[in-house]
Amino acid sequence: MRKLANCHDIDDLRKAAKKRLPKTIFDFLDGGADDEVSLRHNRYSFDQYTLVPDALTDVSKINMSTEVMGQKVSFPFILSPTGMSRIFHHEGEKAVARAAAKAGLIYSLSSNSSVSIEEIGHLTTGPKWFQIYVWKDRSLVKSFISRAREANFQALCLTIDVQVYGNRQRDLYNGMATPIQLTPKLVLDLARHPNWLFHMLSKGQPNLANLPSELGSVSKRVGSRAKYINSQFDRSVTWKDAEWMIKEWGGPFAIKGILNAQDAARAVKIGATGIIVSNHGGRQLDHAASPMSVLPEIVDAVGGRADIIVDGGIRRGTDIVKAIALGAKSGMGGRPYLYGLSAGGFTGVSRAMNIISDELNRDMSLLGVDKIDKIGARHIRHRPEQRPYPQNL
């Protein structure tokens, strides 16, 4: 297996994760919806832009720090909420939270995490957001908000692009479900990865730690947590529900899953302080616009009234530079740190963050800027020619 020290970019960590994880679990992490067009386009859209450096500037000291929704971070990258992280490595969300705190970055805990709000709240003093959906049971939503406040989370992140669970066909072909249901094909797959299997057997399969125990038992009767969660998403959610949640929380509040200027303006109007431009990593509506392709129009619509965050497809420091040059406040991502987690737990997540940080530091030096807020529109150009989508990510 590739040693973490020999992983020099996020793709190296992806390769290491692929070797360590059973195929079924790796595809659960790596895959997208339907034909995975949006998944590929998220990466390709960064390649549609080129960078234009400033010459002969003093870059002897690089300051990558910035503020996102009032929270200071060491560099502009937020660790996205990802559900059931312990399925990728036995250290799970705890490793991610600790690594984020060590790096001085924001960690956004998922509602569907395998570790509770309270455990993560008390684990580190690092900046933390809690990600939330609008469930059919509004009392559960209100409880989540109250618990996040008491556990000292600094902000809420409302995900709005999961009215139903996306059609993730790799999971269907692999028979992937949580709890993991053993089939002859899957048993053979798991047997080829004894280290992962040992920790899963010794520590047990992860549970939805934030659900009340009575709801957890209901999810078991349904037979699949994905089916249960899908049944709880409220398709009748409107802007009024989001506005209620913003008022109920009373603090920094981001809305994740916005892909057009009208919705961005509407979100600011009801009180959102953060706009997360995202297509859910290509895991929901396939052929949805990539975040980078709609970022300029959203920046114009928001007009500086909220922080704009780009989620999806970030793998390099130059990706963050491009997003900021187009007007974003920060990048955001889940797969980069999950590849690290899968490859090596806490150390792997830290390696992923160090890779991105080192790249961003070097890229800013070569761009000729010594501070994040000096990156601007003059540094970026749209590439005129078109390229076919890369076939391998």
C-alpha positions in Angstrom: 0.0 0.0 0.0 1.2 3.5 -0.9 2.6 5.2 2.2 1.0 8.5 3.2 4.4 10.3 2.9 4.5 9.2 -0.8 1.1 10.7 -1.5 1.9 14.0 -3.1 -1.6 15.1 -4.2 -5.2 14.3 -3.6 -5.3 11.8 -6.4 -2.5 9.8 -4.7 -4.7 9.7 -1.6 -7.6 8.5 -3.8 -5.4 5.7 -5.1 -4.4 4.7 -1.6 -8.0 4.8 -0.4 -9.0 2.6 -3.4 -6.4 0.0 -2.4 -7.5 -0.1 1.3 -11.2 -0.1 0.9 -13.5 -2.9 -0.4 -14.7 -1.9 -3.9 -18.3 -1.6 -2.6 -17.2 1.0 0.0 -14.8 2.9 -2.3 -17.6 3.2 -4.9 -19.9 4.5 -2.2 -17.4 7.3 -1.5 -16.2 7.9 -5.1 -19.4 7.6 -7.1 -22.0 10.0 -8.4 -25.6 9.8 -9.7 -26.8 8.2 -13.0 -24.1 8.5 -15.7 -21.9 10.7 -13.4 -21.8 13.6 -15.8 -22.1 16.2 -13.1 -19.3 14.4 -11.1 -17.0 14.7 -14.1 -18.0 18.2 -14.9 -17.2 19.4 -11.4 -13.6 18.7 -12.1 -13.6 19.7 -15.8 -15.1 23.2 -15.0 -12.0 24.2 -13.2 -9.9 23.5 -16.3 -12.0 26.0 -18.2 -10.1 28.8 -16.5 -6.5 29.9 -16.7 -4.5 32.0 -14.3 -2.7 35.2 -15.0 0.1 36.0 -12.5 1.4 39.3 -11.3 5.1 39.8 -11.9 7.9 41.1 -9.6 5.8 41.2 -6.4 7.1 40.5 -2.8 5.9 37.0 -1.9 8.5 36.3 0.8 5.6 36.0 3.3 2.4 34.3 2.3 -0.8 34.8 4.4 -3.5 32.3 3.5 -5.8 33.1 6.4 -9.3 34.5 5.9 -12.7 34.7 7.5 -15.8 32.7 6.5 -19.1 33.8 8.0 -17.1 35.5 10.8 -14.9 32.5 11.6 -11.2 32.8 11.0 -9.6 29.9 9.2 -5.9 29.2 8.3 -6.7 28.9 4.6 -10.0 29.0 2.6 -11.2 25.4 2.6 -14.1 23.9 4.6 -14.5 20.2 5.3 -18.0 19.4 3.9 -20.5 17.3 5.8 -20.4 13.7 4.9 -22.6 11.0 6.4 -21.5 7.8 8.1 -17.8 8.6 7.8 -16.9 5.6 10.1 -17.7 3.3 7.3 -14.5 4.5 5.5 -12.2 4.2 8.6 -12.8 3.2 12.1 -11.7 6.6 13.4 -14.5 8.2 11.5 -15.8 11.7 12.2 -13.6 12.1 15.3 -10.5 11.8 13.2 -11.8 14.4 10.7 -12.8 16.8 13.5 -9.4 16.6 15.1 -7.5 17.0 11.9 -9.7 20.0 10.9 -9.0 21.6 14.3 -5.3 21.0 14.0 -5.3 22.6 10.6 -7.3 25.6 11.8 -10.2 24.8 9.5 -14.0 24.5 9.8 -15.5 21.0 10.0 -19.1 20.6 9.1 -20.7 17.6 10.8 -23.5 15.8 9.0 -26.9 15.1 10.5 -26.3 11.6 9.3 -23.0 11.2 11.1 -21.9 8.1 13.0 -20.8 10.3 15.9 -23.2 12.5 17.9 -23.3 16.3 17.9 -22.4 16.3 21.5 -19.3 14.1 21.1 -17.9 16.3 18.3 -18.8 19.4 20.2 -16.8 18.4 23.2 -13.9 16.8 21.2 -12.2 19.9 19.9 -12.3 23.7 20.3 -11.9 24.1 16.5 -14.5 25.8 14.4 -17.5 23.6 13.7 -20.7 23.8 11.7 -23.7 21.5 11.9 -25.3 20.4 8.7 -29.1 19.9 8.7 -32.0 18.9 6.5 -35.6 19.7 6.8 -37.1 16.5 8.1 -40.8 15.8 8.1 -40.8 15.8 11.9 -40.2 19.5 12.6 -39.6 18.8 16.3 -36.6 16.8 15.3 -35.3 19.8 13.3 -35.8 22.0 16.3 -34.0 19.5 18.5 -31.0 19.4 16.2 -30.8 23.2 16.3 -31.0 23.3 20.1 -28.4 20.5 20.4 -26.0 22.2 18.0 -26.3 25.4 20.0 -25.6 23.7 23.3 -22.6 21.9 21.8 -21.0 25.2 20.8 -21.3 24.8 17.0 -20.7 28.2 15.5 -23.0 27.9 12.4 -25.7 25.9 10.8 -25.6 24.6 7.2 -28.9 23.7 5.6 -28.7 21.3 2.7 -31.5 21.8 0.2 -30.7 19.5 -2.8 -31.8 16.2 -1.3 -35.6 16.2 -1.8 -35.1 12.5 -2.6 -32.0 10.3 -2.5 -30.0 10.4 -5.7 -29.8 7.5 -8.1 -26.3 6.3 -7.2 -25.9 3.4 -9.6 -22.5 2.1 -8.4 -24.2 1.4 -5.1 -27.1 -0.4 -6.8 -24.7 -2.6 -8.9 -22.6 -3.4 -5.8 -25.6 -4.0 -3.5 -24.4 -1.3 -1.2 -26.6 -0.6 1.8 -26.2 0.5 5.4 -26.2 -1.5 7.6 -24.0 -3.6 5.2 -25.9 -6.6 4.0 -23.6 -9.6 3.2 -23.9 -11.3 -0.1 -21.5 -13.9 -1.6 -20.1 -11.2 -3.9 -19.6 -8.8 -1.1 -18.1 -11.4 1.3 -15.4 -12.0 -1.3 -14.8 -8.3 -1.7 -14.5 -7.8 2.1 -12.2 -10.8 2.5 -9.7 -9.1 0.2 -9.4 -6.2 2.6 -8.7 -7.8 6.0 -7.6 -4.6 7.8 -10.8 -2.8 7.0 -12.8 -5.9 7.8 -11.1 -6.4 11.1 -11.9 -2.9 12.4 -15.5 -3.1 11.1 -16.1 -6.4 12.9 -14.3 -5.4 16.1 -16.0 -2.0 16.4 -19.4 -2.9 14.8 -21.2 -1.2 11.9 -21.8 2.6 12.3 -25.2 3.9 13.3 -26.9 7.2 12.8 -25.8 8.6 16.1 -27.9 11.8 16.0 -31.3 10.1 15.6 -33.3 9.4 18.8 -33.1 5.8 19.7 -36.7 5.1 18.8 -36.2 6.5 15.3 -33.0 4.4 15.0 -35.0 1.3 15.6 -37.5 2.3 13.0 -34.7 2.7 10.4 -33.6 -0.9 11.2 -37.1 -2.2 10.5 -37.1 -0.4 7.1 -34.1 -2.5 6.2 -31.8 0.2 4.8 -30.8 3.5 6.3 -30.8 5.1 2.9 -34.4 4.1 2.4 -35.3 5.3 5.9 -33.6 8.7 5.4 -35.2 9.0 2.0 -38.6 8.5 3.6 -37.9 11.3 6.0 -36.9 14.0 3.5 -39.8 16.5 3.2 -40.5 17.3 -0.4 -42.9 20.1 0.6 -40.1 22.3 2.0 -40.2 25.9 0.9 -38.3 29.1 1.5 -40.6 29.7 4.5 -39.1 26.6 6.2 -35.6 27.9 5.6 -36.5 31.3 6.9 -37.9 29.7 10.1 -34.7 27.8 10.6 -32.6 30.9 10.2 -34.7 32.7 12.8 -34.7 29.7 15.1 -30.9 29.4 15.0 -30.2 33.2 15.3 -26.6 33.0 14.1 -24.4 32.4 11.1 -26.4 30.3 8.6 -25.4 28.8 5.2 -27.7 27.3 2.6 -26.0 24.5 0.6 -27.2 23.4 -2.8 -27.8 26.7 -4.6 -27.0 26.8 -8.3 -28.7 29.9 -9.7 -28.7 33.6 -9.1 -32.3 34.0 -8.2 -32.1 31.4 -5.4 -28.9 33.0 -4.1 -30.6 36.4 -3.9 -33.6 34.9 -2.2 -31.4 33.2 0.3 -29.8 36.5 1.3 -33.2 38.1 1.5 -34.4 35.6 4.2 -31.2 36.1 6.2 -28.6 33.5 5.0 -25.1 34.7 5.7 -23.5 32.0 3.5 -24.3 30.7 0.0 -22.8 27.3 -0.7 -22.8 26.8 -4.5 -23.0 23.0 -4.8 -24.6 20.1 -6.8 -23.9 17.7 -3.9 -20.7 16.4 -5.4 -22.6 15.1 -8.4 -24.5 12.7 -6.2 -28.0 14.0 -6.7 -29.3 15.5 -10.0 -27.1 14.3 -12.8 -26.4 16.9 -15.5 -26.8 19.7 -12.8 -24.6 22.7 -13.5 -21.2 22.6 -11.9 -20.6 25.1 -9.1 -17.8 26.9 -11.1 -19.9 27.3 -14.2 -22.6 29.4 -12.3 -20.3 31.0 -9.7 -19.9 34.4 -11.6 -23.7 35.0 -11.9 -24.2 34.1 -8.2 -21.5 36.4 -7.1 -23.1 39.3 -9.0 -26.6 38.5 -7.6 -25.3 38.4 -4.0 -23.3 41.5 -4.3 -21.2 41.0 -1.2 -24.2 40.6 1.2 -23.2 37.0 2.1 -20.1 34.8 1.9 -20.0 32.5 -1.2 -18.5 29.1 -0.9 -17.8 26.7 -3.8 -18.4 23.0 -3.0 -17.5 20.3 -5.5 -14.6 19.2 -7.6 -11.8 20.9 -5.6 -8.6 18.8 -5.7 -5.8 21.3 -6.1 -4.7 24.6 -4.6 -5.2 26.2 -8.0 -8.9 25.2 -7.8 -9.2 27.3 -4.7 -7.3 30.2 -6.3 -9.7 30.1 -9.3 -12.8 30.1 -7.1 -11.6 33.0 -5.1 -10.6 34.9 -8.2 -14.2 34.6 -9.4 -15.6 36.0 -6.2 -15.9 33.1 -3.7 -14.8 33.4 -0.1 -13.8 29.8 0.3 -13.7 26.4 -1.2 -15.3 23.3 0.3 -15.0 19.6 -0.2 -15.7 16.1 1.2 -14.0 13.6 -1.0 -10.4 15.1 -0.6 -10.5 14.5 3.2 -12.4 11.2 2.9 -9.7 9.8 0.6 -7.2 10.7 3.3 -9.4 9.3 6.1 -9.8 6.0 4.2 -6.1 5.8 3.5 -4.9 6.6 7.0 -7.5 7.9 9.6 -6.5 11.1 11.4 -3.0 11.1 9.8 -4.6 10.7 6.3 -7.0 13.6 6.8 -4.1 15.7 8.1 -2.1 14.7 5.0 -4.9 15.8 2.7 -5.2 19.2 4.4 -1.4 19.6 4.3 -1.3 18.8 0.6 -4.0 21.4 -0.2 -2.4 24.0 2.1 1.1 23.5 0.6 -0.2 23.7 -2.9 -2.2 26.9 -2.1 0.9 28.5 -0.5 3.0 27.7 -3.6 0.3 28.7 -6.0 -0.1 32.1 -4.4 3.6 32.7 -4.5 3.7 31.8 -8.2 0.6 34.0 -8.8 2.4 36.9 -7.2 0.0 37.6 -4.3 0.9 37.4 -0.6 -2.6 37.6 0.8 -5.8 35.8 0.0 -7.8 39.0 -0.3 -5.5 40.2 -3.1 -6.6 37.4 -5.4 -9.1 39.0 -7.9 -10.7 39.0 -11.3 -7.4 40.2 -13.0 -5.9 36.8 -12.2 -8.3 34.6 -14.1 -9.4 34.2 -17.7 -11.9 31.9 -19.3 -10.3 29.3 -21.6 -11.9 29.8 -25.0 -11.5 26.3 -26.4 -13.6 23.4 -25.2 -12.3 20.0 -24.1 -14.1 16.7 -23.8 -14.8 15.5 -20.3 -11.9 13.4 -18.8 -13.0 9.8 -18.6 -11.0 9.0 -15.4 -11.1 11.2 -12.3 
